[in-house]
Amino acid sequence: MNNLEVGDFIITNYSNFPSLIVSKNFNDVEYNLLITIHEYNGDYKLINTNEMIKIINLSVEDKLCILSRYGEWFYQEHKNIFQELIIECINV
């Protein structure tokens, strides 16, 4: 699972929706992915890569739709992710 990147969406048992990888590779060996949980307005959960079911490929529009449903705080904290997706959407 070394090919996981910040900005990838994954499926886990912690949410009924795809989760965004916000950060990865923490010093703590047990947990190495920080992901969003849709049901908690995009709040975070630390997980191990073994808890991931699969990587999911979504359209840029779907990614933006998911992120826009998170709390207002999320945009302020992750403007770079939003802006990259908007640029990608313009270039499609």
N, C-alpha and C positions, 0 to 999 in steps of 0.2 A: 504493500500500500504506500510505497514511497512516492508514487506519482500524484498523490493528492496535493492540491494547491489551495491557498486562500482564494475564496471566490467560487470554488466548486460546490455543487449541491449534492447531497447524499441522502439516502433513505436510512432511517434507524427505527428502532421500536419506541423511541421517545416522543415521536410526533406523528400525526396522521398526514403531515405535509412534508415536502422536501426541506431539509435543513441546510443552511449555508455554513461553510467552514469559514470562520472569522479569523482564526489563528491556529497554528500547529506547532508541534515539537516543543512542548514544555519540558522543563528539566525533570519534572516528576515522571518517572518511568511508567506509572500506572495510567496516567491520562495524557494524551498527546494531541487531542483535537478540541478546539473550542467551537461549538456549533450553536446555531440559533434554534429556538423552539417556537414555532408559529403560535401555538396555543397560549404562550406567555408573552405575546407582543414582541417576539424576536429576542427575548431574554436568552441568556447563554446557558449552556451545559457543557461541562468537561466530560469527554468520553475517550475511550481507548479505540484505536482503529479496529480492533476485533469486534466492537459493538456496532460497527457500520454494516449495513446489509449490502448496499451497492452504491456506486456513483450513478447519478442520473443526469442525462443530457437534456437540458431544457432550452427552449428558444429564448432569445434575449428578452422578448416581450414577456414571457412567462416568469423569467427571473425578476424583472422589474415589477411585475404584478405582485409576486410573493413579497418582495422587500417593501413595497409600498403599503402593505397591510400591517407591517410592524409599527410599533409606537413611534411617535415623533422624535424621540430621543435617538432612534436608530440612525436616521439620516445624519444627524449632527455628529455622531460618532464614526460613521462609515461613509462619508461623502465620497471618498476615493472609489469605493466599490460602485456606488450609484453612477458616478461620472464616467467610469470606464464602461459600464453597461450602456449608458446613454450614447456615448461616442460609438460604441459597437453597433448600436441600433441605427444610428445615422448612417454608418458606413455600409450597412447591409443593402 
